[in-house]
Amino acid sequence: MSPSIVVDGVTKEFSIRSTRTLKQRVVKRLRGEEVVHSFRAIEDVSFDVEDGESIALMGLNGSGKSTLLKLISGVMRPDQGRVLTRGRIAGLIGLGAGFHPQLSGRANVYLNGAILGMTEAEINAKFTYIIDFAEVGRFLDTEVGHYSSGMQARLGFAVAIHTDCDIFLIDETLAVGDRPFKRKCLKRINDLRREGRTIFYVSHNTNQVERLCKRALVLEQGKLGFDGPVHDAIRHLHYDEDEDPDAGEV
Amino acid sequence: MTAPAAHHPAGPLAPPGGAGGLAEVFRRRYLLRLLLRKELQVRYQGSVVGLAWSYVKPLVRFFMYFFVMGILLGLNRFEDFALHIFAGMVVLHLFTETLGAGTKSIVRNKSLITKVQLPRETFPVSSLLVSAYHVVPQLIVLAVMALVYGWHFDPVGIGAGLLGLVLMGVLALTVALFFGALNVFYRDTQNFVDTISIFITWSVPMIYPLERIYAATERGALPDWGVQLYLCNPLAEAVLLFQRCWWTPAAEDSATAAREQMPSYLFERGFISLGVALVLLYLAQRRFTRLEGSFAERL
């Protein structure tokens, strides 16, 4: 087996400027206060994901999960270390990105598909599947602005989940839609997994994580706190102690 | 739908996001096309006059220059004054529109840029193409106007016009990339750009002819090197090339006009300017790539 994601000694630092204008900056500096302070959202994180593996990324809010996901998807660049990937990346990230309320559902499917890296031929080939999946039916030529928020979300979801890819990233968006829709999404993700695509899944939901992945990473304040079997990861996070509010959810 | 066969990605391990750069924009031209279509479709939706607004503003400006500068202040004492203004406006419009829209383009699309990996140069490029789209009808109006003024076909002029347009396009893309990226870090950039746009209008032979610069030098109002400095401005060069295409061939004695109203070595200067512009474009692209690394966290 060969790795499809390599994260090697990656550090990402954010600098927070407390001041934006020159005047504020000068005043602060005269008072001897810090103008820029930085913090490490990700600190020296290393791991490999094998081709075809399903892996979960867990951690408390603010532990750096989204940042790490952005580094893998290429939206952000690491300050130190390197991120390497093999093949095409897609996923349930930036759902409905670029949706324009004044364009029809049809036009938005094409636009959003192109934004997610699909070609015209690819969208044409998958168009009916996408529409079926989103269940927007007769509203296809209605402006997306008139859609209910659930419909908009489903449409974004449907496009993203049909993007052809080698690595599929999921950013805890499975809460979209009603229960039957959620079930359908999980089934589709399971299909992707069975087809041998690499799945990188960010979530708090222990049920879903257990169902989809064998291995989990736990981020703790930007550092890799745990890398191993899912059950141990959940124990590591003490997520098993309390009643899980998600229990019973699909 | 897809066969549940074993799936194996091809290719080597590489940093996500591909090579990037303007080449990547071209590779994903389907995306560019859709973004462009959306921009044109959406911009004037819900407005009664619609796309015509794109022409009302330049038209008002044209009449302002024509009456105030030309008639009231007496700048109109040269041949085909109105044609001279309009030809200059059309080609300069490509630059100023791209500069304005391109500067804002990255910040305006932050919801996409912070979520999805795509070639970010797409947005400044799309600003240029939207501006270019609006130039087409203006060119038609210009052509009709030139014919009314007695324009005749002149292959050298056409060549000059094309060179001028290409030069202007390269310059416009250069500044759109550079200021678009800079605007992410300093929102002052927008105001700075608005300010220099005012200056740009007066820095090219549009409302006044090049003659006036020579005359000012002879009068001693400008130093001798003033003319050379003026002609170093690639924007002035692009406008002059455009005047050579539309304005001088409309003159009664077009051969004399082309000789006397144009600077010496017009084409040589044009090609040198284009070379310089291409180098600047390359540098702007490099700068963009460097700054792009922190777009997502700064937006």
Interface residues (C-beta under 8 A of the other chain):
Chain A: P3 S4 V6 F14 R20 D51 G52 K70 I72 S73 G74 V75 M76 R77 R82 V83 L84 T85 R86 G87 R88 I89 I93 G94 A97 G98 H100 Q102 L103 A107 Y110 L111 A114 I115 L116 G117 T119 E120 K126 Y129 D166 I167 D191 R194 E195 G196 R197
Chain B: M1 T2 A3 P4 A5 A6 H7 H8 P9 A10 G11 P12 L13 A14 P15 P16 G17 R28 Y30 L31 L34 L35 K38 Q41 V42 Q45 G46 S111 L112 I113 T114 K115 V116 Q117 L118 R187 G293 S294 A296 E297
